[in-house]
Amino acid sequence: MRNRYIALIPAYEPEQKLISLTADLKKRGFDIVVVDDGSGPAYREIFEELAQQAAVLTHGQNRGKGAALKTGMRYINKYMAYTESVMTASGADVVSGRDAVIVTVDADGQHLPDDVRRVAEISAQRRDALVLGSRALEKDIPARSRFGNTVTRHVYSAATGVHVHDTQTGLRAFHRSLIPRLLEIEGDRYEYEINMLMQLAAEGVPIIEERIETVYENNNSGSHFRTLRDSFRVYKEILKFSASSLASFAIDYCMYALLLAATGAAGLAGSLVISNIGARLVSGTANYMMNRKLVFRSRTGFAKSAVQYFLLAAFILAGNTIVLSTLAGTLGINSLAAKLITEVIFFAISWTVQRYVIFFRDDSEEGAETGSVKLGSQEGAE
């Protein structure tokens, strides 16, 4: 089965070089889908020229990179054919299968066409994986890009246990079978890309990096990434969960210390275990309410999410108690220090399960395409 390569380009107020980039990708065998993310009348001529060699989709107003990518993926999934009719020498019309790989490409010219083709070819061989075009991030990279990626890389690794060198790359290739899953992932702006990595890592989807060269012109002045505001969007979910967990940890730690002192003074057997369980019951209830209402804003039914949460809490409590008893009882570590170590160990497990299982928000039905759709010479578009 032959592979069809589709380049998906979200564009907001693009420069003229997007036209040459599109032409170069066409020469390398790509079909092109460009999403005009509310650029406005001043950029109409650019998109009209692009429509001669690409399918151009238009948002009536700026909705963000994540929303533009989703619009493009919905269009590809719905309108772009994955089979073609072939006329044989005998005149018979035979349907020939043609599989598809989608590559998201930034509109500012950072990604070289040969690199785009290379990640597409890797993705064609690894249908189960997400392939990232990973930048070297050396000293000639603009400082804000290098700093932001370094911070995000470490936060991402701590939260998922998966190491990715370049978490902010916009060059990503995937098989069409991943589209329905990618449409469910939350986020309409730059946070969508880190959410994608978080979600796929939690589900065990392989993430493959391929080293690419990146072209930065005028210190990446063409980028529309707003350092403070968009960085906050990227990190806010992890930060909210961390704040909730920190508050719950404070409740748990204080309750644990009080109960430990009380049960110890009373001479009760199993003081350590009793104190840990009692503290966990109080802090767990507080944590559930904060995460459901404030952190994940879950629409999952109360009964269902509560049952799932307390099953998770029971698992974590059992593991927490075993680890705590091992550290404090067997290894002789100070009881309060052992508690701190134990909580850090179970933080990542708790975040992942709550974010992607218990309080998962299915936004696949939201954010339907708005505005007009202009079709150029894109093969297979209806």
Protein Blocks (a to p, Z undefined) as FASTA:
>chain_A
ZZddddddddehiafklmmmmmmmmmnopacddddehnbjmlmmmmmmmmmmpccdddfb
debjklmmmmmmmmmmmmmccbdcdddfkopacddddddddddddfklpacfklmmmmmm
mmmmmmmbccddddfkiaklcfklmmmmmmmmmmmmmmnopacfblmbcbdcddfklmmm
mmmpgcjblmlmmmmmmmmmmnopacdddddddddeehilmpccdfklmmmmmmmmmmmm
mmmmmmmmmmmmmmmmmmmmmmmmnopghklmmmmmmmmmmmmmmmmmmmmmmmnopabd
fklmmmmmmmmmmmmmmmmmmmmmmmmmmnopafklmmmmmmmmmmmmmmmmmmmmmmoc
cfklgoiaedjddddfbghiZZ
